[in-house]
Amino acid sequence: MFDVIIVGGGAAGFYAAIQIAELSPQLNIAIFERGKTVLSKVKVSGGGRCNVTHGEFSPKELTTNYPRGEKELLGPFHKYAPMDVMAFFEERGVPLKIEDDGRVFPKSDSSQSIIDCLVGEADRLGVQVLKNSAVRAISKTGEGWQVTTMNKYYQTKKLMLATGSNPKIWKQLENLGHHIVSPVPSLFTFNINDQRLKGIQGISTYATVEVMSKKTFNTDKKTLNLKSKIKEDALLYADGQLLITHWGLSGPAILKLSAWGANLLHDYNYSFRIKVNWLSDYSTDSMEAYLKELKGVEAKKTVMRTNVTELPKRLWKRLVDAANIAPEERWADITKEQLQALAEQLTASSFKVGGKSTFKEEFVTAGGVDLKEINFKTFESKLHPNLYFAGEIINVDAITGGFNFQNAWTGAFIAAQAIVS
């Protein structure tokens, strides 16, 4: 018999357990973890450094980083925001730093600092952690709950689910009457097999990327309701750093598109075209006009060796080659057609995307418990009293940058407050 059972030994589960135990030390609290280790996602986050949260201290601005959950998280972020999370860790001996792009990391640059803090606090407060305890069934017992593992039954007054993207737990919730929004991947990189990108991996540059429409796409689908401007035949776009990889394209611009377009790109079966403007300050027409001026000024120089942009040299050479301009051709000798082709390569390069890859080890899912069935003042189920949620189990996800962890910390804190009260 427990007062509180938390299913899921991740960030949200540990954070909630600690908050509950600090507020009510007399409560008997247990965390059930299906695996051999806890906090495994914290371990690999941010390349092993753990991107704890983001240094965005306006709740309204903070919510704009959530393709799903933007409206619902505004109230919770007013109650518990990144500055509160930062204070929690720093008060417990984990100094943090805000990097230039707003991401927050421990000064140790090691996720182990965060893991040691959470595990140490849970242990100090007497929270029981039951590993290798996969939950097989959840059922109501009067005002409480019964939780069934492989060979044991547990009773609890309050039950919190913080299991992330766990299909078996979602199935249990469906059996209890909850609607689960079908999960699809979010935060992934684009697989592109294109000669222009071969052999120049590691190049990073600022660009604008558009996902182009397919005529077969059903425009009635809700997936078009994205945080993006509809531009001609572009369904959505994002700007930011673009990273050329061994397998295609990555970087913040791509990750934003994968998050905001999670449902759309799933419907496309991850086969679609993108258009890249490598020089966002220019349109194709203005770039062509600029190149015409250069044709007169740099007439005697070869195009290939005269990089007239701020692009990395290797990328410039690939785009010049793609415009059918030979290495020895001078500016004076290139034709109007070649000039137009170069302007298009620089400002409207078209690439065929043929699949996706997980971003580092950070697998994020769009989908989960329908947000309409959750009371965001308490993170309690509207269908079943004494059942709470936190983290990625609900249909909330964010772009990269520490925002997914912030959803976990905030949900866990508010649910803990409600459980104790």
C-alpha positions in Angstrom: 0.0 0.0 0.0 1.3 3.4 -1.0 0.0 6.9 -0.7 1.3 7.8 -4.1 2.6 5.7 -6.9 4.4 7.3 -9.8 4.8 5.2 -12.9 7.9 6.2 -14.8 11.4 6.8 -13.5 12.3 9.7 -15.8 12.6 13.4 -15.3 8.9 14.1 -14.6 8.6 11.1 -12.2 11.5 11.9 -10.0 10.7 15.6 -10.0 7.2 14.9 -8.8 8.3 12.4 -6.2 10.7 14.9 -4.7 8.2 17.8 -4.7 5.6 15.5 -3.0 8.0 14.2 -0.4 9.2 17.7 0.5 5.7 19.0 1.0 4.4 15.9 2.9 7.3 13.8 4.3 4.8 11.4 6.0 3.5 10.1 2.7 4.7 6.7 1.4 5.8 7.3 -2.2 7.1 4.9 -4.8 8.4 5.3 -8.3 7.9 2.3 -10.6 10.5 2.0 -13.4 10.2 -0.7 -16.1 14.0 -0.7 -16.9 17.2 -1.5 -15.0 18.2 2.2 -14.9 16.4 5.4 -14.2 16.6 8.8 -15.9 18.0 7.3 -19.1 16.6 10.1 -21.3 18.2 12.7 -19.0 21.5 10.9 -19.4 21.7 11.4 -23.2 20.0 14.8 -23.4 22.0 17.6 -25.0 24.7 15.3 -26.2 25.3 14.0 -22.6 25.3 17.5 -21.1 21.5 17.6 -20.3 19.7 20.6 -21.7 17.8 21.2 -18.4 15.5 24.0 -19.6 15.6 27.2 -21.7 16.4 30.7 -20.5 13.0 32.1 -21.7 11.4 33.9 -18.7 8.2 35.1 -20.4 5.5 32.5 -20.1 3.8 33.7 -23.3 7.0 33.6 -25.3 7.9 30.2 -23.8 4.6 28.6 -25.0 5.4 29.6 -28.6 8.0 26.7 -28.7 5.3 24.1 -28.3 3.6 22.9 -31.6 1.2 21.0 -29.4 0.3 22.4 -26.0 0.9 26.1 -26.7 -2.5 27.3 -25.3 -2.7 24.8 -22.5 0.7 25.5 -21.0 0.3 29.2 -20.6 -1.3 29.0 -17.2 1.1 26.3 -15.9 4.1 28.3 -17.0 2.8 31.3 -15.0 2.9 29.0 -11.9 6.2 27.2 -12.6 8.7 28.5 -15.1 12.3 28.0 -16.1 13.6 30.3 -13.4 11.9 28.0 -10.8 13.6 24.9 -12.2 17.0 26.7 -12.2 16.5 27.7 -8.6 15.6 24.1 -7.7 18.9 22.7 -9.0 21.1 25.5 -7.9 19.8 25.4 -4.4 20.7 21.7 -4.4 24.3 22.2 -5.4 24.0 22.0 -9.2 25.2 25.4 -10.7 23.7 26.1 -14.1 24.6 28.3 -17.1 22.6 29.9 -19.9 24.4 29.6 -23.2 24.2 32.2 -26.0 21.3 30.4 -27.7 19.3 30.3 -24.5 19.8 26.7 -23.6 20.5 25.9 -20.0 23.1 23.3 -18.9 24.8 22.3 -15.7 28.2 24.1 -15.5 29.8 20.7 -15.2 28.6 20.0 -18.8 27.6 16.5 -17.6 24.0 15.1 -17.3 25.3 13.0 -14.4 25.1 16.2 -12.3 21.4 16.3 -12.8 20.9 12.6 -12.3 22.9 12.5 -9.1 20.9 15.4 -7.8 17.5 13.8 -8.5 18.4 10.4 -7.4 20.1 11.8 -4.3 17.1 13.9 -3.3 14.7 11.1 -3.8 16.8 8.8 -1.6 17.2 11.4 1.0 13.5 12.0 1.2 12.7 8.2 1.5 11.1 7.7 -2.0 11.1 4.1 -2.9 12.4 3.3 -6.4 11.3 0.0 -7.8 13.3 -0.9 -10.9 12.4 -3.7 -13.3 8.8 -3.1 -12.4 6.9 -2.8 -15.7 3.2 -2.0 -15.1 0.9 -4.6 -16.7 -2.4 -3.2 -15.6 -4.1 -0.2 -14.0 -7.5 -0.5 -12.4 -9.8 1.6 -10.2 -10.5 0.5 -6.6 -13.1 2.8 -5.0 -11.4 6.2 -4.7 -7.9 4.7 -5.3 -6.0 2.6 -7.8 -4.5 -0.9 -8.1 -1.3 -1.2 -10.1 -0.3 -4.6 -11.3 3.3 -5.6 -12.2 4.6 -9.0 -13.4 3.7 -10.8 -10.2 2.6 -8.2 -7.6 -0.4 -6.0 -6.9 -0.1 -2.6 -5.3 -2.7 -0.3 -3.9 -2.4 3.5 -3.9 -4.6 6.5 -3.1 -3.1 8.7 -5.8 -1.6 7.6 -9.1 0.7 9.6 -11.4 1.7 8.5 -14.9 4.9 9.9 -16.2 5.8 7.1 -18.6 6.6 9.2 -21.7 5.8 7.6 -25.1 4.7 4.2 -23.8 2.2 2.4 -26.0 1.3 -0.1 -23.3 0.4 2.6 -20.8 -1.5 4.5 -23.5 -3.5 1.2 -24.2 -4.3 1.0 -20.4 -5.6 4.6 -20.5 -7.7 3.8 -23.6 -9.3 1.0 -21.6 -10.1 3.5 -18.9 -11.9 5.7 -21.5 -9.2 8.2 -22.3 -8.6 9.2 -25.9 -5.0 8.9 -27.1 -3.9 11.1 -30.0 -2.1 8.8 -32.4 1.7 9.2 -31.8 4.0 10.3 -34.6 7.7 11.2 -34.4 8.8 14.7 -33.8 12.3 16.3 -33.7 14.1 14.4 -36.5 16.5 15.2 -39.3 16.0 14.8 -43.0 17.6 12.1 -45.1 18.7 13.6 -48.5 20.8 11.8 -51.1 22.1 14.7 -53.3 25.4 15.3 -54.9 25.5 18.9 -53.8 25.7 17.7 -50.1 28.1 14.8 -50.6 31.5 15.2 -48.9 30.8 18.6 -47.3 29.3 17.3 -44.0 29.9 19.5 -41.0 29.2 22.8 -42.8 26.7 24.9 -40.9 25.1 28.1 -42.2 22.0 30.3 -41.6 19.2 29.5 -44.1 15.5 29.5 -44.7 13.9 26.1 -45.4 10.4 25.5 -46.9 8.4 22.3 -47.1 6.7 22.3 -50.5 3.2 21.2 -50.9 1.9 18.0 -52.6 -1.2 18.3 -54.8 -2.4 15.1 -53.3 -2.4 16.4 -49.8 -5.8 16.8 -48.2 -5.9 20.5 -47.1 -8.8 19.9 -44.8 -6.5 18.1 -42.4 -5.7 19.8 -39.1 -2.0 19.4 -39.8 -2.0 22.6 -41.9 -2.8 24.5 -38.8 0.9 25.0 -38.0 2.9 27.9 -36.6 4.1 28.9 -40.0 3.1 31.3 -42.8 1.7 29.9 -45.9 3.9 31.1 -48.7 2.8 30.4 -52.3 3.2 26.6 -52.5 5.1 26.2 -49.3 3.2 24.5 -46.5 5.5 25.7 -43.7 8.9 27.2 -43.3 11.6 27.8 -40.7 14.8 29.7 -40.6 17.9 29.1 -38.5 21.2 27.3 -38.7 21.3 24.5 -41.2 23.8 21.7 -40.7 24.9 19.4 -43.6 25.4 15.8 -42.3 26.5 12.5 -43.8 22.9 11.6 -44.4 21.3 14.9 -45.4 20.3 18.0 -43.4 20.0 18.8 -39.7 20.3 21.8 -37.4 17.7 24.1 -35.7 15.9 25.0 -38.9 15.2 21.3 -39.8 14.3 20.4 -36.2 11.8 23.2 -36.1 10.2 21.9 -39.3 10.1 18.4 -38.0 8.3 19.5 -34.8 5.8 21.9 -36.4 5.2 19.5 -39.3 5.2 16.3 -37.3 1.7 15.2 -38.5 2.0 16.6 -42.0 5.4 14.9 -42.7 4.1 11.7 -41.3 1.2 11.9 -43.7 3.8 12.3 -46.5 5.5 9.2 -45.3 8.6 11.3 -44.9 8.9 11.7 -48.7 8.6 15.3 -49.9 10.6 18.2 -51.3 12.1 21.2 -49.5 13.4 24.5 -50.9 16.5 26.0 -49.3 17.4 29.7 -49.4 21.0 29.7 -48.4 21.0 33.6 -48.4 17.8 34.6 -46.6 18.3 38.3 -47.3 17.8 37.7 -51.0 15.0 36.5 -53.2 15.9 34.8 -56.5 15.2 38.0 -58.4 17.3 40.2 -56.2 20.1 37.6 -56.2 20.0 37.5 -60.0 20.3 41.3 -60.1 23.2 41.2 -57.7 25.0 38.6 -59.8 24.5 40.7 -63.0 26.4 43.5 -61.3 29.2 41.2 -60.3 29.4 39.9 -63.8 30.7 43.4 -64.8 32.8 44.1 -61.7 34.5 40.7 -61.5 34.5 39.9 -65.2 38.1 38.5 -65.4 37.8 36.2 -62.3 36.5 32.7 -62.4 33.1 32.2 -60.8 34.2 29.0 -58.9 37.0 30.7 -57.0 35.3 34.0 -56.4 32.9 33.4 -53.6 30.9 36.7 -53.6 28.6 35.5 -50.7 29.2 34.7 -47.0 28.6 31.0 -47.7 31.3 28.5 -46.8 33.6 28.0 -49.8 32.9 24.3 -50.2 29.2 24.9 -50.3 29.6 27.8 -52.8 31.6 25.6 -55.1 28.9 22.9 -55.0 26.2 25.3 -55.9 28.2 26.9 -58.7 28.8 23.4 -60.1 25.0 22.6 -59.8 24.4 25.7 -61.9 26.4 24.1 -64.7 29.3 26.6 -64.4 32.7 24.9 -65.1 35.6 25.5 -62.8 37.5 27.6 -65.3 34.6 29.8 -66.5 34.9 33.5 -65.8 32.1 35.9 -64.8 32.4 37.6 -68.1 31.7 34.3 -70.0 28.7 32.9 -68.2 25.4 33.1 -70.0 22.1 34.6 -68.8 20.8 31.0 -68.2 23.8 30.1 -66.0 23.4 33.3 -64.0 19.7 32.5 -63.4 20.6 29.0 -62.5 23.1 30.2 -59.9 20.7 32.6 -58.4 18.2 29.8 -58.1 20.7 27.4 -56.5 21.6 30.1 -54.0 18.1 31.1 -53.0 15.8 28.2 -54.0 17.8 25.0 -54.0 15.3 22.1 -54.3 16.0 18.8 -52.4 14.2 15.5 -52.3 13.8 14.2 -48.8 13.6 10.4 -48.6 13.2 9.5 -44.9 14.2 10.7 -41.5 16.8 10.0 -38.8 16.5 10.4 -35.0 18.2 13.6 -33.8 21.1 12.3 -31.7 19.5 10.1 -29.0 16.6 12.5 -28.4 13.5 10.7 -29.6 10.5 12.9 -29.1 6.9 12.0 -30.0 3.9 14.1 -30.9 0.7 12.5 -29.6 -0.5 11.1 -26.3 -3.4 11.7 -23.8 -5.8 14.2 -25.4 -5.3 17.6 -23.8 -9.1 18.2 -23.6 -9.2 15.4 -21.0 -6.7 17.0 -18.6 -7.2 19.8 -16.0 -4.2 22.0 -16.5 -4.6 23.6 -13.1 -3.7 20.3 -11.5 -2.6 18.0 -14.3 -5.3 15.6 -13.1 -7.5 13.5 -15.4 -10.9 15.0 -16.0 -12.3 11.5 -16.4 -10.8 9.9 -13.2 -10.1 11.6 -9.9 -6.7 10.9 -8.3 -5.1 10.1 -11.7 -2.4 12.6 -12.7 -0.1 13.0 -15.7 3.2 14.7 -16.4 5.7 14.8 -19.3 5.5 13.4 -22.7 2.6 11.0 -21.9 0.3 13.8 -22.8 -0.1 15.3 -26.3 2.5 18.0 -25.7 5.9 18.3 -27.4 8.3 21.1 -28.2 11.2 22.1 -30.5 14.7 21.3 -29.3 16.3 23.6 -26.7 15.2 22.3 -23.3 11.5 22.9 -23.8 10.4 19.3 -23.5 12.1 19.0 -20.1 10.4 22.3 -19.0 7.0 20.7 -19.8 8.1 17.7 -17.6 9.3 19.8 -14.7 6.2 22.1 -14.8 3.7 19.3 -15.1 5.4 17.3 -12.3 5.5 20.3 -10.0 1.8 21.3 -10.4 0.6 17.7 -10.2 2.7 17.3 -7.0 1.1 20.4 -5.5 -2.4 19.0 -6.3 -1.7 15.5 -5.0 -0.5 16.9 -1.6 -3.4 19.4 -1.3 
